[in-house]
Amino acid sequence: MIAKKRKYTKHPGQEKVLIGLLMILDVMIVGFLVFGNLKLYSENREVRSQYLNLNKELQYLESKNQELKELFSYTNEADYTEAVLREKGLYKKEGEEVVVITRDSALPAEQAPANAQQAAESASVWQKILDFFGSIFGRD
């Protein structure tokens, strides 16, 4: 038995449905590409702004590094070491005397005012409280 060849018959709306499906597929592909480009564009802007911020930070750190190098070279010099030791009273040149003045040094007995006792007695209670807290929290 030989099968009869059937002639392909077109249905009346079949071409329109196929064209519609292809158009929908085209719109989906174009939409996907547009969405991808927009996403890449926003990421590119973000990376560019990060790059600019990092460049600014790099310039700041380079200038800070240069300042620290200059400060380090200055502190390694003998003049700086001598100046620091002289300020702390640990170094003196020939013929110099080191005088240390502290904040808590009391006046010698001959320089103390005669009425210091009377002034202390007549100080108010509030003044004594302020003096007490000032001695505790005072700066050195």
FENQUI-V295144 format. One record per residue. N is the residue number from 0. D_CENTER is the distance of its C-alpha to the mean C-alpha in Angstrom with 2 decimals. Layout:
# FENQUI-V295144
n={N:N}
d_center={D_CENTER:D_CENTER}
This chain:
# FENQUI-V295144
n={0:1:2:3:4:5:6:7:8:9:10:11:12:13:14:15:16:17:18:19:20:21:22:23:24:25:26:27:28:29:30:31:32:33:34:35:36:37:38:39:40:41:42:43:44:45:46:47:48:49:50:51:52:53:54:55:56:57:58:59:60:61:62:63:64:65:66:67:68:69:70:71:72:73:74:75:76:77:78:79:80:81:82:83:84:85:86:87:88:89:90:91:92:93:94:95:96:97:98:99:100:101:102:103:104:105:106:107:108:109:110:111:112:113:114:115:116:117:118:119:120:121:122:123:124:125:126:127:128:129:130:131:132:133:134:135:136:137:138:139}
d_center={90.73:88.74:86.01:86.19:83.46:81.86:80.81:77.22:77.23:74.37:73.48:73.13:69.40:68.10:66.86:64.98:63.19:62.22:60.91:58.94:57.35:56.44:54.89:52.81:51.71:50.81:48.77:46.90:46.15:45.00:42.83:41.25:40.53:39.10:36.83:35.63:34.96:32.98:30.85:30.29:29.48:26.77:25.21:25.50:23.67:20.80:20.62:20.91:17.97:15.81:17.32:16.50:12.78:12.80:14.93:12.67:9.80:12.77:14.07:11.03:11.03:14.79:14.95:12.81:15.16:18.09:17.29:17.05:20.27:21.98:21.07:22.29:25.46:26.06:25.82:28.27:30.85:33.81:33.52:30.12:31.44:34.54:32.72:30.64:33.82:35.76:33.28:33.64:37.39:37.76:39.20:41.97:44.15:47.93:49.47:46.38:46.07:42.93:42.71:40.23:39.71:38.21:37.42:39.89:42.79:45.89:48.36:51.51:54.55:56.36:53.48:52.88:54.36:57.63:56.73:53.43:55.19:56.34:52.90:51.32:54.05:53.77:49.98:49.22:47.89:44.65:44.18:44.69:42.09:39.55:40.41:40.03:36.52:35.58:36.69:34.67:31.35:31.80:29.41:30.54}
